[in-house]
């Protein structure tokens, strides 16, 4: 194929795609990371890996991917599983809606399509949680469909290659682009123009790998196979792309997390010198609380969130968005008596806010049903690891000596 520039009116005028594609693939096959899904062509396994890689580093996703496939090696095995088991395997990976959507989609594939993974963009995008990115990744890698895959890494590479703020999805600082979809369309068009006669799946992976290993936020331009045609590099403006938007502090949500004990607990706590060095409301060595529960076979209350929404379907410690007198009033209406404010706080950052929970030990004198959750259950400390739980609650349980590190 002749190595000549495209038509001057073409949006990528000046890019010699045969040379670009050859250099990109040659670099990729010499430098690509060894990842457990790298040589995979099974659409189910590719789908699992791509969903896990959303909002997750490859190093973290690798261990989850192996564990997932050891339990759910096929789409049929995932479809037959109980949602709680699916969430337990996913525990700690975050963004639990991804796991719930995988489970729902597996049941559709098994029940409606005979366990055969769809090969068209229309069908695969009809599955819960599957958008343009996931569909293009699965179809290009598993079925060689000529669909460009654009993630944050690819947007960054294209922004610098073209020295184009709009190609990054940001535009000039402080100015919101009129059409947020346009940067992705532009990047996807460039990626698809680079397919030529090569396998689209390998080209897509090469673009993403370049952004993951070389065209980083702090780029390694001397190692880049495309620096010869990178406009930002040529014009010595690499730090200007993609344009950086001013960062905003995350909103903080303060609340209280309850270790809720049965009515017999206060008597045992007063008799137990390990837990009461300075009186019941005095300072307490937190891990000794868990030791007391195990020593006396005392359970704690776990509650289950609704299936939809943030952390849907997970089990957690009862918690309320209040502290101090406001919390005390709220708990009094529920027949919950605070025993100990541990003075300890656990924190966790989500994408749009940070949660800060104060750890409170309390007793449930009435044991009525707590309306904020779909289910509640008294659980011994030794049984906690059987339940899928949010990371911040696992950390609270660790601090309280209820579970190990």
Secondary structure, DSSP 8 states (H G I E B T S, - for coil): -------TTSTTTT--HHHHHHHHHHHHHHH----TTTT---HHHHHHHHHHHTTS-HHHHHHHHHHHHHH--SHHHHHHS-HHHHHHHHTTS--THHHHHHHHHHHHHHHHSTT----SHHHHTTSTT--HHHHHHHHHHHH--------HHHHHHHHHHHT-SGGGT--STT---S-HHHHHHHHHHHHHHT-TTS-HHHHHHHHHHHHHHTS-SS--GGG-TTGGG-HHHHTT-GGGSS--------EEEEEEEEEEE-TTHHHHHHH-TTT-TT-TTS---HHHHHHHHHHTT-EEEEEE--SSSTTTT-EE--EES--HHHHHHHHHHTTEEEEEEEEEEEEEE-SSEEEEEEEEEEEESS----TTSSEEEEEEGGGGGGS-B-HHHHHHHHHTTSS--
